[in-house]
Amino acid sequence: MAAAPDDPHASGSAADAAAVTDPALPEQDDPGRSLWRGLISLAILAVLVVSLLLAVPGLHGVGDEVSDMNLGWLLVGVLLEILSCLGYVLAFLQVFDRAPVRFGARVALSELAFGAAVSLGGAGSVAVGAWLLVDRGGNPTRVAERSAVLFLLTSAVNVITLLLAGLGLYVGLLPGPRNPLLSLVPAVVCAAVLVLFLALPRISERIAQRRAPGRLRTLLVETATSIRLTEQVLFTPDWRIIGAIAFLWCDIAVLAVCFAAAGPVPPLAVIVLAYQIGYLSNLVPVPGNVGVLDGSLVGMFVLFGVSATTATAATVVYHAISLWVPAMWGTFAFVLLRRSRGRPITLRPPREVRQSLARRRNRFWGGGR
């Protein structure tokens, strides 16, 4: 799903983040119908994958490995995927700090459902959340700004994770093959992306100063603002940053657990790198990226020396868990949101006010002892 291309966990670029600034995106089609069509397409594709595993002789070994998987490990995988979804909910509430907790959680889970079942891309699934917020009275400019921050925040965690895993593997801090093409090169690319990310606000502002007022200048200023706000969220000490980290890392852990259910588990760095690089295939607009993501992940694991049969079995089961848990949970949340459409929502006080009230309560009860 880290951060969402078709799966909600995929990372993206600043250009993708710009797409979030249009909360009217889903109004081109009814979001509910799009979601149901996506779920139906996902179910059909899942049936096709199972049929291939049963019918194609060369894939019988994969089917046998899947059927022999340890059920206990798979249940752990489902639990980890639930924790990943909860991580995204926490990240959403960190960015949309004043959103009511229950309402914010439902919007976040709805985003995950659209990211899993509908070919909207990562920014598109976040745009669905922006539409839901605006539909309930949110300020379009403010919602678009914070939606871009959420998208960039989850993407930044993806990039930093890939950078650390690649460097750790290349220098020998982490076990695994030290092929520079599979470790150093991805790390260097991520480092360049981070440098550009940190420098982009200054570059955008300088270009904007030379431009006459218009859409391009507005876009440049909004891009700089969104990135600065993302930096603030990312680097300001706040326990809620655990949410963005758990969103990605719990999902990676699902993949590791699926390997454990099938047999030997590859080194952690190998799983992280194969996961992160493999997810680039989410640029292909297929519902749930069924087949496309599986093939790219298996290909990456084979390059790292993992058995193709074991990698295929673990990947297929992982993909099923990482799609259907957020898709079903998020669909239920979306239905609840649609049923409560039109009801007013009350924003929570700013975080500083909530913290001040909490300190006062603590002093009151402390002094009463």
Buried (B, 14 or more C-beta within 10 A) or exposed (E): BBBBBBBBBBBBBBEBBBBBBBBEBBEEEEBBEBBBBBBEBBBEBBEEBBEBBEEEEEBEBBBEBBEEBBEEBBEBBBBBBBBBBBBBBBBBBBBBBBBBEEBBBBBBBBBBBBBBBBBBBBBBBBBBBBBBBBBBEBEBEEBBBBBBBBBBBBBBBBBBBBBBBBBBBBEEEBEBEBBEEBBBBBBBBBBEBBEEBEEBBEEBBEBBEEBEEEEEBEBBBBBBBBBBBBBEBBEEEBEBBBBBBBBBBBBBBBBBBBBBBBBEBBBBBBBBBBBBBBBBBBBBBBBBBBBBBBBBBBBBBBBBEBBEBBBBBBBBBBBBBBBBBBBBBBBBBBBBBEEEEEEEBEEBEEEEEEEEEEEEEEEEEEEEE
